[in-house]
Amino acid sequence: MQKIIIANLKMNLLTLAERERYIESFKKELKNKNLANSQIVLCPPAVHVEYFSKSLKAKNVSIGAQNIFSEERGSYTGEISAPMVKSVGAKYVVIGHSERKKYFFENNQTANAKIKIALKNGLVPVFCVGETKEERLSGSAADVIMKQIVEGLADVSSAKIQSVVIVYEPVWAVGSDETPTGNEILEAKILLRKLFSHACGPEVANKIKILYGGSVKAKTVGQVCLEPGMDGVLVGRESLIPSEFLKIAETLDS
């Protein structure tokens, strides 16, 4: 089964020179890889989305945005809409990332509004869910994840839900060197499948891609993706080094 490997480049590539070096390095590394069973998605900062889309034409490479606003147009200074990123080549958009919750106070209702506007505009939402360390230690991780799914996908039809990519992203693993065990990730995956099976039926539930995100590295990708049978990964820090990012893709592709 084809794996999805998503690069979240976050607020990096500060200059045009950095952007050019990244793209040239990515092209060079990609050329030396045979990734027939991988769908690679690069999510650069919004100012680079159009250039990435025009510069990277490989059939298994798509471009995504890191964020969108919940309205299509209007007096929302500084915001970027779904039609904007769609028009410059984005096919995916990350929604509900833990850093958006931490720094911008986004919640499940925010995610829900963004998922709906993304789907309306033909973008694939990459919806991140996961618990904090405190929630895991208190035994409430499952309840937290269930609430995120129920509220984040409220009033989204079963037909559209199967287009959403879900990322299990334990907040305590993001940007750290802590890695969940394969069994912990498998538990989250089983929970998500059960939720979707109950809400949409097993046929739809089995079509939904469930990825893992949180300090993914080439040396741990077997543990966090292959062992629990995830459909791919969302990569943060390691995606800034094309050779390391594509090493992760190569491990999952083999």
N, C-alpha and C positions, 0 to 999 in steps of 0.2 A: 504494500500500500504506500502511496506517495506521502512523504513527510513534508510538513510546512516548517520552514526555518525562517523566523522573522528577526530582523536586526533593528533594534531600537537605538538609534544613534544619539538620542537625547539632545542636549544643547551643546553640541560639539561641531567641528568643522567651521571654525570661526572666520576663516578667510577664504577667498577664491582659490588661493594657492593650496590650502589644506584640502579643499574640496577636490581639486584636480588631482592631487597626489593620491587621495583616497580612491577615486574612481579608476585611475590608471593602475593602481595596485590591485584593486578588485578585479578588473578585467584580466590582468596578467595571471592572477591566481585562479580565476574561474576557467581560463583557457586550459589549464593543466589538470582540470578535474572533470570526471565523467559523472555528472549528477543527474542521471536519467530519471531517478525516482524522487526527486526533490522539487518543491516549489519554494523558491527563495523570495522573500519580501524585504526590501530595504526601506526603512522609515527614517529619512533624514529630517532635519529641521525644515519648516515650511518654506523658507526662502530658497531651499535647494531642490524642492520636489520636482519642479519643471525641468531643471537641468539634469537631474538623475534620470528622469523619464526619457529624455531625449538622448542621453549618453549611453544608457544600458539597454540594449535591444535583444538580449538573449531570451529565448523562448520560455525558459523556466525562471526568469527573474521579473518580478513585479515591484512596483513602487507603492508605498503607503505613506499616510500622514500620521503624525504623532497625536493629533488632536483636531477637533472641529468644534464650532459653536452649535448650539441647539436651534438656531434660526438660520434661514437661508440668506437673508439680506436685511439691511436696515441700519439704524443708528447705534451700532455696537462697536465703538472705537477700539481698534486693536485686535478684534476677533477675526477668525478665518472660517468661512462656511464650507459646507459639504460641496456645493456646486463649484466653488473656487478650486478646491484641491482635485476634484474630479476632472475639471476642464484642463488642468495642467498635467494630467497623467496618473494621478493616484487611483489605485484600485481597492486599497485597504485603508482602514483607519483604526488606530489604537484608542480604546475607550475604557475608562475606569481604572487606569494604571494607578498603582499605590502612591506614586509621587504626585499625581493630580489630586488625590484625596488629601495627602499630607500637606502640600504647599498651597493648594487652591481650594481646599475645603469642599471638594466635589463629593457627592453622595450617590446613593442608588437611584434617586429620582433624576439627578443630573445625567447619569449614565443612560437611563431609560430614554430621556429626551434626545440624547445624541445618537443612540442606537436607531431610533425611529427615523431621524432625519438622514442618517447615513444610508439606511435601507431604501428610503424614498428616493435617494439620489444614485442608487446603484453601486454604493460602496459596500465592501465587506467589513462589518464591524469585528474588531479583535477585542473581545470583552474580557477584561481581567477581573478575577475574583480571588479572594484569599483572606486568611486570618492573620492577625497580629500575634506576636509571641504571647502576650497576656491572654488573648482569647484561646490560644491553643492550650496553654498551661491550665486555664480554668475549665477546660473541657467543653467550651462552647464553639469550637471551630466549625463543626458541622452545621450548627444553627446559623452562624454568621454567613457561611457560604450559601445556605439555602435561602436566606433572606436576600442576599445580593442577587441571586438568580431570579427569584420570584418578583422582586421589585424592579430589578434592572431590565427584565424582559416582559414587564406587565403590558398587556394589550398588544403584544406582538404575536401575530398568527403563527401557527405551527409551520405553515409553508415558508414563512420568512425566517423563523428561528433556525431552520436547518442551514441557512446561509451564514449564520453567525459563527465565528470561530471563538471558542472559549479558551481562556488561558488560566490554569490554576497557578496563581502567583502568591505563595505565602509571603506576606509582607516582611516577615523577619529574615527571609533569605535574600531579599533584594538589596544589592549593593554591599553584601556581606560575604564572608567566606563560609557561612553556615549552609549546609545542604541537607534537605530532607532525605530520609531513606527511601528506597524504592517502594517499600510497603506503605509509608505515609502518603506518598504520591498516588499509589494505587487505590488507597482508601478514598482519597478525594475524587479520583476518576470514577470509582464505583458509585459514590454518592451522586455525582453529577449525572451519570447515565440513568440512575434510578429516578432522579428528579425529572429528567427529560422524558423518560419512558412513561412515567405517571402522567405528565402534563400533555405530551404530544403523541404518545404511542411508541412502541419499540422500533418501528420502521424509521420514523423520523429521528428518534434518539440515536440510532446507530449511524446516522449520516452526519451527525454533528461532530466536527473536529474538536478534540480536546488536547490542548498543548500544555507544556510545563514552562514556567518562567521564574527566574530567580537565581542569579549567580551561576548561569550555565557556562561550563567550560568544556573543552575537548576531553579532558581527563575524567569528567564526571557525567558526561552526556549519556553514557550507557546506563548509569545508575538512575538518572532522573527522567530518562525518556524510553530507552529500550526495555529495561527491566519491567517497568509498570505498563508498558504497551501504549505509551502516549502517541499522539498523532504528529508530534513535532515539538518545537521549542521557541520561546521568545527570548532572545539574547540581548543583554545590555552591554556591559563593559567590553566583552570579548568581540563584539561586533565592530568595534573601532579599529581592530586589526584584521584586515581582510584575510590574511593567511590563517589566523586562529578561527575566525568565523567560518570560513569554508572548510576547515578541518573538522569542525562540528558537523557541518552539512555532509561531508564525506563519510563520517562515521555512521550517520543515520541512513545514508544512501546505500551503504554496502549490504 
